[in-house]
Amino acid sequence: MNKSPIFQQLIKLYHQQMVSFHTPGHKNGNIYNSLGYHDFKNNILNIDTTEIPFTDNLFSPMGCIKEAQHRAAEVFGSQETFFLVNGSTSGVYSMIMAATKPGDKIIIARNSHKSVINSVFLGDLDPIFLYPETDDHQGIAMGIDAESLDNLLFNNPDVKAVVITYPTYHGIACDLKKIAEITHKYDKILLVDEAHGAHLGLSNQLPATALECGADGVVQSTHKTLPAFTQSSMLHIQGDRIDREKLRFMLQLHQSSSPSYILMASLDMATMIYQTKGKDLMEKLLESIHYLQEKLLSIEGLHINDKSIIGNYQVKDIDITKLWISHKAKGITGPQLEEKLRSQYSIQLELSNIYGALAITTIGNNKRDFERLIIALQEISKEKGKAPVKEIPPISYKSPVQGCSFKKAIYHEKILIPLDECNGRISGEYLIPYPPGIPLIIPGEIIDKEVIKYIKLLRETGVEVLGPSDGNCQYINIVNT
């Protein structure tokens, strides 16, 4: 038995020399090598320290951390920036709970990350869900209709805040500026999960940043699309709608009392790279993306999302550094495409669904990475799948009936019963079909016949349903009322 199985597995992965089209954004440290920052890489163990004289304190910064956060605020265009060492999740929890109090109503985009949904539980909030458009042919959640938000705010004047994901995992950007104008028209707080958009300010070929659009609070996963280390993120604030002192308390509540100086240093380095070399690196990246698009344009049956989608499905813009690649016309599913790229070409993508797969590109990628991906996709395009990819009939994402609060559903006694017996019962767990990743049901909502029928259809077509303790969805945990 290995004495250090995690380390040995990671070393094994490193020696495979996979081309990274997944997070983190530094791409296996390649960006530090290419820029000559060997001193940083070589001293990682040496800088693993704690709060001692001269190292400052994350929760009461007076020295180097204060200086680094102040520089990040200037670089990313906020009034105040906070470093996060417990991932974007801690920032999402903190900004939502700083902007609300228990019992408050809050509007949440239904395609939000689970940390946003979990904030409802932690903050004892009353959620109202806003549903995005969906592209049923690709299984992707698309944009948010600003007018639908206007109607919700008009009919719910006691709402405290609005939470939007921008851009989505797949790079879809809604009209956030209009959403901000509507939110502020009703004197509400706009909070944005910009986990996948820390890089947007590096080019006008990319969507505007959430701060530029007028968001009050923004969380960015600096490690996803910029060269910070995994779990290191930032929270940006502008304006006076969020109580800063309450926010500082929430940040201490949701983060470790022993913050990693390695993660904080990586945030500082990412800021420096963004400021001094980011625009040049982004220009090269976009050139490589355009080169790939041109090379693959003539391949029959290959689909890659591009700006042609703008104007449809409430899409205002698209982040083209996210490459959604589909070979379903050839009968090749997303998981099959992902597996072929990994096993035959040593290229690792971020994720896949039955329709396609997602490649996340960053300023850490180089031209050689794209050359390998182009060759691989050209060769795979000559193949043909065993059978046509089965389309999943769309479901009407209506607002489910609330049976009890999210909090009660989590804490209350639950029993596991067959799916067929769940009609009219209160779910005690999530039911999230992937694709498109929008919860059908969250804890506390009532399961009806339409949901049961749809879950069965998903099972038959082999679509993964996230959330249930029974991975096969034969049984569901329901609240034992």
C-alpha positions in Angstrom: 0.0 0.0 0.0 1.3 3.5 -0.8 2.3 5.5 2.2 1.2 8.7 0.6 -1.5 7.8 -1.9 -2.7 11.3 -2.7 0.8 12.7 -3.3 1.8 9.7 -5.4 -1.4 9.9 -7.5 -0.7 13.6 -8.2 2.9 12.9 -9.2 1.7 10.2 -11.5 -0.7 12.6 -13.1 2.0 15.2 -13.4 4.3 12.8 -15.2 1.6 12.1 -17.8 2.1 15.7 -19.0 -1.5 16.2 -19.8 -2.5 19.4 -21.8 -4.7 21.3 -19.4 -8.0 22.7 -20.7 -9.4 22.7 -17.2 -8.9 24.7 -14.0 -6.7 25.9 -12.3 -5.8 28.8 -14.5 -2.0 28.5 -14.1 -2.2 25.3 -16.1 0.1 23.0 -14.0 2.3 25.9 -13.2 3.2 26.5 -16.9 2.5 30.2 -16.7 5.1 30.6 -14.0 7.6 28.7 -16.0 7.0 30.7 -19.2 7.2 34.0 -17.4 10.3 33.0 -15.5 8.9 33.2 -12.0 10.9 30.2 -10.8 11.7 31.8 -7.5 8.0 31.8 -6.5 7.6 28.1 -7.5 10.8 27.0 -5.8 9.9 28.7 -2.5 6.4 27.4 -1.9 7.4 25.4 1.2 9.6 28.2 2.5 6.7 30.6 2.6 4.2 28.4 4.4 3.9 30.3 7.6 1.4 31.9 10.0 0.6 35.2 11.7 4.0 36.2 13.1 5.7 39.6 13.2 6.0 41.1 9.7 3.5 38.7 8.0 0.4 40.7 8.8 -3.1 39.3 9.6 -5.8 38.6 7.0 -8.6 39.6 9.3 -7.0 42.8 10.5 -4.5 43.7 7.8 -2.1 46.5 8.5 0.9 45.6 6.4 1.7 43.5 3.4 -1.8 41.9 3.1 -3.4 45.3 3.3 -1.1 46.6 0.6 -1.8 43.5 -1.6 -5.6 43.8 -1.2 -5.4 47.5 -2.0 -3.5 46.9 -5.2 -6.0 44.2 -6.2 -8.8 46.7 -5.7 -7.1 49.1 -8.0 -6.3 46.5 -10.6 -9.8 44.9 -10.7 -11.7 48.2 -10.4 -13.4 47.8 -7.0 -13.5 50.1 -4.0 -12.4 47.4 -1.7 -11.1 43.9 -2.2 -10.8 41.0 0.2 -8.7 37.9 -0.3 -10.4 34.6 0.2 -8.6 31.4 1.3 -11.6 29.2 1.6 -12.6 29.4 -2.0 -15.3 31.4 -3.6 -17.8 29.5 -1.5 -16.7 31.5 1.6 -17.1 34.7 -0.4 -20.6 33.8 -1.6 -21.7 32.9 2.0 -20.2 36.2 3.3 -21.5 38.7 0.8 -25.0 37.2 0.9 -25.2 37.1 4.7 -23.7 40.6 4.9 -26.4 41.9 2.6 -29.3 40.1 4.4 -30.7 39.1 7.8 -32.6 35.9 8.8 -36.0 35.8 7.3 -35.2 38.1 4.4 -36.4 37.4 0.9 -33.8 37.0 -1.8 -34.0 36.5 -5.6 -31.7 33.8 -6.8 -31.0 32.6 -10.4 -32.0 28.9 -10.4 -28.7 27.9 -12.2 -26.6 29.3 -9.3 -23.8 27.3 -7.8 -24.8 25.2 -4.8 -23.0 27.6 -2.5 -25.6 30.2 -3.3 -28.4 27.8 -2.5 -26.7 26.7 0.7 -26.5 30.4 1.7 -30.3 30.2 2.0 -29.9 27.5 4.6 -27.0 29.3 6.5 -28.7 32.7 6.4 -32.2 31.4 7.1 -33.4 33.2 4.0 -36.6 33.0 1.9 -35.6 32.4 -1.7 -37.5 33.4 -4.9 -36.0 31.7 -8.0 -35.4 33.3 -11.3 -35.1 30.8 -14.2 -32.7 31.2 -17.0 -33.3 30.3 -20.6 -32.0 26.9 -21.7 -30.5 25.6 -25.0 -32.1 22.2 -25.0 -30.0 21.0 -28.0 -26.8 21.6 -26.0 -28.1 21.0 -22.5 -26.7 24.4 -21.3 -28.3 27.0 -19.1 -28.3 30.4 -21.0 -29.2 34.0 -20.1 -31.5 35.6 -17.6 -34.4 37.7 -18.8 -34.1 41.2 -17.2 -37.8 41.9 -17.6 -38.6 38.7 -15.6 -36.5 40.1 -12.8 -38.3 43.4 -13.1 -41.7 41.6 -12.6 -40.4 39.7 -9.6 -39.1 42.8 -7.9 -42.3 44.7 -8.6 -44.4 41.8 -7.1 -42.0 41.3 -4.2 -41.1 44.7 -2.8 -39.7 43.2 0.4 -36.9 41.4 -1.4 -33.5 42.4 0.0 -31.0 41.3 -2.7 -30.6 39.6 -6.1 -28.0 37.0 -6.8 -26.9 36.3 -10.4 -24.3 34.0 -11.9 -22.2 35.9 -14.6 -20.8 34.5 -16.7 -22.0 31.0 -16.5 -19.7 28.0 -16.3 -20.0 27.8 -20.1 -19.2 31.5 -20.7 -22.8 32.8 -21.2 -23.2 36.4 -20.2 -26.7 37.9 -19.7 -27.5 41.6 -19.9 -26.0 42.3 -16.4 -25.9 46.0 -16.9 -29.7 46.1 -17.4 -30.2 43.7 -14.5 -28.1 46.1 -12.3 -30.2 49.1 -13.4 -33.5 47.3 -12.7 -32.2 46.0 -9.3 -31.1 49.5 -8.2 -34.3 51.0 -9.5 -36.0 49.1 -6.7 -33.2 50.0 -4.3 -32.1 46.4 -3.9 -28.6 44.9 -3.7 -27.0 43.1 -6.7 -24.6 40.3 -5.8 -22.8 38.5 -8.6 -21.1 35.1 -8.6 -18.4 35.9 -11.1 -16.4 32.7 -10.3 -15.6 32.1 -13.9 -14.9 35.7 -14.9 -11.9 36.9 -13.1 -10.1 37.5 -16.4 -12.8 39.5 -18.2 -11.2 42.8 -17.8 -8.2 41.8 -19.9 -9.8 42.4 -23.3 -12.8 44.3 -24.8 -13.4 41.1 -26.9 -14.7 39.6 -23.7 -17.9 40.5 -21.8 -17.8 43.5 -19.5 -16.9 42.7 -15.9 -19.6 42.5 -13.2 -18.2 45.6 -11.5 -18.3 47.5 -14.8 -22.0 46.5 -15.1 -22.8 47.9 -11.7 -22.8 45.0 -9.3 -22.5 45.9 -5.6 -20.7 42.7 -4.5 -18.7 40.3 -6.8 -16.9 37.0 -6.0 -14.3 35.8 -8.4 -12.5 32.4 -8.4 -9.1 33.8 -9.2 -7.7 30.3 -9.4 -10.1 29.2 -12.2 -9.2 31.7 -15.0 -6.1 33.5 -13.6 -2.9 32.0 -12.2 -3.7 31.8 -8.5 -3.7 28.5 -6.6 -6.8 26.3 -6.2 -9.1 27.6 -3.4 -7.8 31.2 -3.6 -10.4 33.8 -4.6 -11.4 37.4 -4.2 -14.4 39.4 -3.1 -14.8 42.9 -4.6 -17.1 45.5 -3.2 -18.3 48.9 -4.6 -20.9 51.4 -3.4 -22.5 51.7 0.0 -25.3 49.2 -0.2 -23.3 46.4 1.7 -22.4 47.0 5.3 -18.6 46.6 5.2 -18.2 45.9 9.0 -20.8 43.2 8.8 -19.1 41.8 5.8 -15.7 41.6 7.6 -17.4 39.7 10.4 -18.9 37.2 8.0 -15.6 36.7 6.3 -14.0 35.7 9.6 -17.0 33.5 10.3 -16.7 31.6 7.0 -12.9 31.4 6.7 -10.2 29.5 8.5 -8.5 31.2 11.4 -5.3 29.9 10.0 -5.3 31.4 6.5 -2.8 30.0 4.0 0.0 32.4 3.2 0.7 30.3 0.1 -2.8 31.0 -1.2 -2.6 34.7 -0.3 0.8 35.0 -2.1 -0.6 33.3 -5.2 -3.4 35.9 -5.2 -0.8 38.6 -5.0 1.2 37.0 -7.8 -2.0 36.6 -10.0 -2.7 40.3 -9.5 0.8 41.3 -10.5 0.6 39.1 -13.6 -2.8 40.5 -14.5 -1.6 44.1 -14.1 1.8 43.8 -15.9 1.4 41.1 -18.5 -2.3 40.1 -18.5 -3.5 42.1 -21.6 -0.6 40.9 -23.8 -1.1 37.3 -22.6 -4.9 37.5 -23.3 -4.3 38.9 -26.8 -2.2 35.8 -27.6 -4.8 33.5 -26.1 -7.6 35.1 -28.2 -5.4 34.8 -31.3 -5.0 31.0 -30.5 -8.8 30.7 -30.0 -9.5 32.4 -33.3 -6.9 30.2 -35.0 -8.6 27.1 -33.6 -12.0 28.2 -34.7 -10.8 28.8 -38.3 -9.0 25.5 -38.5 -12.1 23.6 -37.3 -14.7 25.5 -39.2 -14.7 23.1 -42.1 -15.2 20.0 -40.0 -18.7 18.6 -40.7 -20.7 17.8 -37.6 -18.4 19.7 -35.2 -20.0 22.5 -33.2 -18.2 25.0 -31.1 -20.1 27.8 -29.3 -19.1 31.3 -30.6 -20.5 34.8 -30.7 -23.2 33.8 -33.2 -25.3 32.8 -30.2 -25.5 36.4 -29.0 -29.1 37.7 -29.2 -30.7 34.3 -28.6 -31.8 32.8 -25.3 -31.2 36.2 -23.5 -27.5 36.0 -24.3 -25.9 39.5 -24.3 -22.3 38.3 -24.8 -20.2 35.2 -24.6 -16.8 34.5 -23.1 -15.0 32.8 -26.0 -12.2 31.5 -23.7 -14.8 28.8 -22.7 -14.9 26.4 -25.6 -18.1 24.3 -25.7 -17.3 21.5 -28.2 -20.0 19.1 -29.5 -19.6 16.1 -31.8 -23.1 14.8 -31.2 -23.9 15.1 -35.0 -21.3 12.3 -35.4 -22.9 10.2 -32.7 -20.1 11.0 -30.2 -21.4 11.9 -26.7 -19.6 14.5 -24.5 -18.2 11.9 -22.1 -16.9 9.8 -25.1 -15.2 12.9 -26.6 -13.7 13.8 -23.2 -12.4 10.2 -22.7 -10.9 10.1 -26.2 -9.1 13.3 -25.7 -7.7 12.1 -22.4 -6.8 8.5 -23.2 -5.6 8.9 -26.8 -4.2 12.5 -26.9 -3.3 13.3 -23.3 -5.7 16.3 -23.3 -7.9 16.9 -20.3 -11.1 19.0 -20.5 -13.1 20.5 -17.7 -16.4 18.6 -17.9 -18.9 17.1 -20.3 -22.6 16.3 -20.7 -24.2 13.9 -23.2 -24.2 16.6 -25.9 -20.7 18.0 -25.6 -17.6 18.9 -23.5 -16.1 22.1 -22.1 -12.5 23.2 -22.5 -11.5 26.1 -20.2 -8.7 28.1 -21.7 -6.7 30.8 -19.8 -3.6 33.0 -20.2 -1.7 29.9 -18.9 -2.3 28.0 -22.2 0.1 28.4 -25.1 -0.1 27.9 -28.9 1.2 24.3 -28.7 -1.8 23.4 -26.5 -4.2 24.5 -29.2 -2.2 22.8 -31.9 -2.6 19.5 -30.1 -6.3 20.1 -29.5 -6.8 20.9 -33.2 -5.1 17.8 -34.4 -7.0 15.6 -31.9 -10.4 17.0 -32.9 -9.6 16.7 -36.6 -8.7 13.0 -36.2 -11.7 12.3 -33.9 -14.0 13.9 -36.5 -13.1 11.1 -38.9 -14.7 8.6 -36.5 -18.4 8.0 -36.0 -20.2 7.1 -32.9 -22.1 3.8 -32.5 -25.5 5.4 -32.4 -27.1 8.9 -32.6 -26.9 10.9 -29.3 -30.4 10.7 -27.7 -32.0 14.1 -27.2 -33.6 14.7 -23.9 -37.1 16.2 -24.2 -37.1 19.6 -22.4 -39.1 20.1 -19.2 -40.9 23.2 -18.2 -38.8 24.7 -15.4 -41.7 26.0 -13.4 -41.4 27.2 -9.8 -42.1 24.1 -7.6 -44.5 24.3 -4.7 -42.7 24.9 -1.4 -43.7 22.3 1.2 -41.4 23.6 4.0 -38.4 25.8 4.4 -35.0 24.7 3.0 -33.7 24.7 6.6 -36.5 22.5 7.9 -36.0 20.0 5.1 -32.3 19.7 5.9 -32.8 19.2 9.6 -36.0 17.2 9.7 -36.1 13.4 9.8 -36.1 11.9 6.4 -37.1 8.5 5.0 -36.0 6.8 1.8 -39.0 5.8 -0.4 -39.4 4.6 -4.0 -39.5 7.3 -6.6 -43.0 6.2 -7.7 -44.3 6.9 -4.2 -42.9 10.4 -4.1 -45.9 12.3 -5.7 -47.0 15.1 -3.3 -44.1 14.4 -0.9 -41.6 17.0 0.3 -38.0 16.3 -1.0 -35.3 16.2 1.5 -32.5 16.4 -1.1 -31.5 18.0 -4.4 -32.6 16.6 -7.7 -30.4 18.2 -10.3 -30.2 16.8 -13.9 -26.9 17.3 -15.6 -27.4 18.7 -18.2 -28.3 21.5 -17.8 -27.5 21.7 -14.1 -30.6 23.6 -13.0 -32.2 22.0 -9.9 -35.6 20.4 -10.7 -36.1 20.2 -6.9 -34.3 21.5 -3.9 -34.9 20.4 -0.3 -38.2 21.6 0.9 -40.0 21.5 -2.5 -42.8 19.1 -3.4 -42.2 16.4 -5.9 -45.0 16.0 -8.4 -46.0 13.6 -11.2 -44.2 15.6 -13.9 -40.9 15.5 -11.9 -41.2 11.7 -11.3 -41.9 11.1 -15.0 -38.9 13.3 -16.0 -36.5 11.6 -13.6 -37.5 8.2 -15.1 -36.8 9.6 -18.6 -33.4 10.9 -17.5 -32.6 7.4 -16.0 -33.5 5.8 -19.3 -31.3 8.1 -21.4 -28.3 7.7 -19.0 -28.3 11.3 -17.8 -26.8 11.9 -14.4 -29.0 13.3 -11.7 -27.0 15.0 -9.0 -28.1 15.2 -5.3 -29.9 12.0 -4.4 -28.2 9.7 -1.9 -29.3 6.9 -4.2 -27.3 7.6 -7.3 -29.6 5.6 -9.4 -32.6 7.7 -8.4 -34.7 4.6 -7.6 -35.3 6.0 -4.2 -35.6 9.6 -2.9 -35.1 11.0 0.6 -38.3 12.7 1.5 -39.2 14.8 4.6 -41.0 12.5 7.1 -44.0 14.7 8.0 
